Amino acid sequence: MSSFFTCALDKVFIHLCTCVGGEVNYVCNLEKNLAALEETMKVLIARRDDVLTKVQWQESEGLQRLNEVDVWLTSVENIHNQVDDLLLPRRDELERLCLCGLCSKNLSWSHSYGKRVFEMLKKVEDVLSRGVFEVVVGPPTLAVAVERPLPNTIVGEEKMLEKALEHLMDAGTSIMGLYGMGGVGKTTLLKQINNKFLDHPVDGVEIVIFVVVSSELRVEMIQDAIAEKLG
């Protein structure tokens, strides 16, 4: 009689899970979703390792990883950490379940955790689906600028540099000039602007050409220097 009652009760809960849908299924399917999350994460890590090995091998040949590959590798690392955090209380959460995993000693708590597990599983599956690359590297990107050695620090240079960069990046600026008597730091400021493009690339700036012009202005010399930089 007791066995029959238990069996009937199980069927009632299974029917309830089916009828109510996702809200109750977060609890009913918690154990299954946890197992699926772990397994899918293992597959994702394996794919990450394969892609990374291929990238590093081709980078050693002088090529450069594609931005989309770099973004994907970062997303794998981020979601890996999230999954690890989510799985930490796994044992306690499973022990909270009762009636063969169909209910919980704290239904609200288990529902919340089960929902997070389900949503994380979908995220991992999405990242996994985006990790298929026919090509992972491309030709190396040329440096925007060539770094220029700087002399000793000039008093107030940071403020001047900030002001010059702000004006230079203004959409309405087509040309900008620096003027002042000799020795005040005009060339140093230009070198600092040049080097800033190395540390902080700016959209729309593909190449910076630094040409030193003597007091005897020769347009042909400037044109030749620019042509040489452009290759």
N, C-alpha and C positions, 0 to 999 in steps of 0.2 A: 504494500500500500504506500509506504514511504517512498520507495523507488519510483512508483508510478506518479506520485505527487510532484517529486523533484523534476521528473522528465516533463511533466505537463507545465510546470512553472518555467522551465527553460524555454519551452516552445512559446509561452506567452511573452517572455522577454525578447526573444528573437523576432516575434511578430511585431512587438512594440517598436523595436529598433528599425524594422523595415518600414513600418507605417509612419513613424514620426520623422524619419529621415536623418539628415546630417547632424542635427543637434544631439540626438541620443547616440548616433553612430560614433561620435567622437569618443565616447566611453566604451561602447561595445567593441569597437575596432582598435582600441588603443594598443593592445599588445601586437596586433598584426601591423599597424602603422609604424610602431617603433622598430619592428624587425625590418620593415621595408625601408625605413629611413636609414638605418645602419647599413643595409646592403647597398642602397643607392649611393650613399656617401662613399663606400668603399670603391664602387665603380668610378665615381667622380674623381677620387684621389688617384686611382690608377691611370685614368685618362690624363689628369693633370701632370702626372709624372712622365707619361709618354710624350706629351706636348712639350714639356720643359726640357726633356732630354734632347728632343729634335731641335728645339730653339737654341739651346746652348751649343750643340754641335755645329750648327750652321753659323752661329755668332762667332765661333772660333775661326770660321773661314772669312771673317770680315763683313758679314751681312748684318742687318739690323732687324730685330723683331718688329712685327707689325703692331701698331697701336691697339688694334682690336684684340690681338692675342695677349698683349700686356694687361689690358683691362679685364679680360676674361680670367687670367691667372690671379689677378688681385681679387676678383669676385669669388673665386674658388677658396682663396685663403680666408676671406671674410666669412663666408658661409660655413666653412669648416669650423671656425671658432664658435660660431653661433650654434651649430649642431652639438659640438662638445659641451657647451654650457647647458643646452636643452636636455642632453642625455644624462647629466650628472644625477638628477633625482629619479632616474628611471626605476631603480629598484624599489624605492619607497612608493612611487606612484603605482606600480604594479601590485604591491602588497596592499594598497588601499582598495583594490578591486575586490568584489565578492560575487557570489552566485555565478561562478565559472566565467568571470570577466564581463558579465552582462550588466552589472551595477557597481556602485561604489559606496564605501562607508562615508564618503563626502562627495556627493554627486556634483555639486557646484565646482569644487576644486578640480575633480577629475575631468569634468567637462572642459574647464578652462585649459588644463594641461593637454588634454586630447586634441583640442582645437589647434593649439600651437604646434603640436607634433604634425598634425595633418597639413597645416599651412606650410610648415618648414619642408615637409616631404615634397610638396608641389614646387617650392622654390628650388630645391636641390635638383629635381627633375628638369626644371627649366634651365638651370645653369648647365646641367649635363647635356641637354639638347643643343645648347649654343657652343659646345666645345668641339665642334667638328670643323677642322680647317684643312683646306686643300694646300694652302700656302701659309707658312708661319713667319717668314722673314722676307725682307726686300733689300734693295741696295741701300747702303748707308747714306744717311742724310748729311749733306754738307753743312758745316757750321755756319750759323748766320753771320758771325763776325769772327775776326781773328783777335785774340786777347792782346791788349796793349799793356806793357809794364807801366806802373804808376810810380811817381816820385813820392816824396814825403807828404804827409797829410797837410792840407791847407785849411786854415781856420775858416769855418763857415761853409765848407765845401758841400756838406750834406744838404744844407738848405738850398744852396745854389743848384745842386744836382736835381733835387726834387722839383724845384720850380722849372728848370729847363726841360726835364722829362715830361712834366705835366703839360707844358706848352707844346712840346714836340708831338705828343700823342693826341692833341686836340684835332678833331676832324677838320677844322677849318684852317689848319696850318699847312701850308704848302712849302714854305721855306722859313728857316730860322737862322739868324745871325748872332754871333757872339762878338762883342767888341770891348775894348778896354786897353789901357796902356800895357806895354810889355812887362811880363813877369808877374801879372796878377793871377795867372792860372787858367787862361783860356784853353790852352792845349791840354792841360791836365783834365779840365772839365769835359772836353770832347772825348778824351780817352776813357773817362769814367762812364760817359753815355754809351760809348762803343762796347765796353765790357758788360754793361747792364743787360744788353741784348743777349749775351751769352748765358747769364744767370737766370734771366727771366724773359724767355722768348715772347714776342708780341704778335698777335694775329695780324696778318697783312704785311709784316716785315719779313721778307725772305732773305735779304742779304744786306749787310752793312759794309760799305766801302770806305776805308780811311786812306785819304791821299794827302801827303804833306806837300805843300806848294811853297816854293821859294819866293823871295821878294821880287824876283824877275818872273812875272807871270807869263807862262807859256801854255796856251789852251791845248795845243797838241800834246804836250806832256801829260796833262790831266786826262785827256781822252785816252791816251795810250795806257795810263795806269788803270783807268776804269775798265778798259777792254781786257786787260790782263787779268783783273780780278774776276771778271765775268767768264773768263775762259773762252 
